């Protein structure tokens, strides 16, 4: 045993060892590291460990709920809430995404939100209640992962830190929140797999990936991260029967697959490749692939057959788990012969959505100096004994407290930059821990399970940061930042030599308070363009949502209803919220606008009386074509412009 933390358990070999004349299955003796928190069942001889864990988790969930609940109904981006609500309403009415209407995401989220309508009522707040409940259910997964690396109390604060920098910043029911939740649960399942090596946890991790794909195709980033991790785990498996052999075939397969993955990453960002993309997206992928390839260059005692079989035993359950929810989801499409329509619809929606988002570049390596400063502070706390002195820790705490109190524009930007540029750095730091842990030196005592845990979290964090491509608006960082924070915890605690944690605790406290006091209060207003007080939107479909200029919006909704006696409406240039708030029927399949041919055909064949055009759509790709605008002006002689403060400028056309 090492450090009193390792335990020998007998488990069947992944590859098996049945040979001719050998009826018995060989058994491999593994050394498995148990988490610090489960090494004993009793804390300090008084409280059972599991009771402490539950108490801390309950407190974390309670604090997060009390802090977040008052914010879920405040502010909006009309295009987001309108799109999500209108798609969910169509599913609620019996339609299928991509078959019966144009869906901008994969379609699975619309089913979840349709269930929310059934449970909480058909209104905008129902969707926010739904994602809020998912948020609360996500916190135990974050806590579980953090608990694998640190104490219960510290894990609780880390969970609150992840919460403060994520969902409360923008409480709309966006699919990227669900992608984050699925990735976290998948990571928790894989950590459990590393403990007992039971394939059911690989299946669970795969199910998380399949559900994430059904919500939004960016679930593929999580899947890619897991596949890299599984390739890494395979390298640590050895033939228990000692059947050494040449593995040149496997190495060619592994190397070519990894090179193909890198080529795919470059192909994905090829049209928008700059310094920010190279730093934020290409560098983490390159580091992860380089880590696996470097280890592959070392001698391996197992032959190609054993290695292929080992990889299959790892990948097959995971891929099977991915397929399970997807196959269930496709059943109604298969019954109606619309699987091809679904696949083509998803493909076209991904292409159009990517083109319509515009381009906001991520921060580059030059700004990474802020993240490097944070990483350097953590490294000094980990390796330098002087940083464990209370005088030094107190000085750092006072300095951070002063920064928090002042919070000038320069200070706030610097703190934000230190977090926004952290992912590539922590992936690189994790790779260093992984690669040198098998050599003589400071990290030589890192065990194989510890090394695999680090690789798991840096792989998922590094790949899930792709959610910021190609639209790296600040809120998109919140969709992946909790995974980066968990990777930081894994790397720091695994590499830590000094036992003291004063500086580390100070850093956690500073970023937690900064998120609560500075990020959330400022961000929600920036995102919703709010500059004044909010009012409750007194329309039944709003469900009590609070926005600015609610009275002006209510008057506009009543105006649209009055001019549409037959209940038909066309709202172009990405303003589907008017369909939902007015309860008027869209004359096209596409709630965002539709192709010019479809819109003109609908205007000519339907008896629509009123049309709304968003003159300033949130995304530039939603601009209306000239031929559609010309047809509208020809058929609808009366018009006027309506401006709603902090929402938009609309031109409404109508005819008797």
Secondary structure, 3 states (H helix, E strand, C coil): CCCCCEEEEEEECCCCCCECCECCCCEEEEEEECCHHHCCCEECCCEEHHHHHHHHHHHHHHHHHHHHHCCCCECCCHHHHHHHHHHHHHHHCCCCECCCEECCCCCHHHHHHHHHHHHHCCCHHHHHHHHHHHHHHHHHHHHHHHHCCCCHHHHHHHHHHHHHCCHHHCCCCCHHHHHHHHHHHHHHHHHHHHHHCCHHHHHHHHHHHHHHHHHCCCHHHHHHHHHHHHHHHHHCCCCCCCCECCCHHHHHHHHHHHHHHHHHHHHHHHHHCCHHHHHHHHHHHHHHHHHHHHHHCCCCCECHHHHHHHHHHHHHHHHHHHHHHHHHHHHHHHHCCCHHHHHHHHHHHHHHHHHHCCCECCCCCCCHHHHHHHHHHHHHHHHCHHHHCHHHHHHHHHHHHHHHHHCCHHHHHHHHHHHHCHHHHHHHHHHHHHHHCCCCCCCCCCCHHHHHHHHHHHHHHHHHHHHHCCECCHHHHHCCHHHHHHHHHHHHHHHCCCCCCHHHHHHHHHHHHHHHHHHHHHHHHHHCCCCCCCEECCCHHHCCCEECCHHHHHHHHHHHHHCCCCCEEEEECCCCHHHHHHCCEECCCECCCCCHHHHHHHHHHCCCCEEEEECCCCCHHHCCCHHHHHHHHHHCCEEEEEEECCCEEEEEEECC
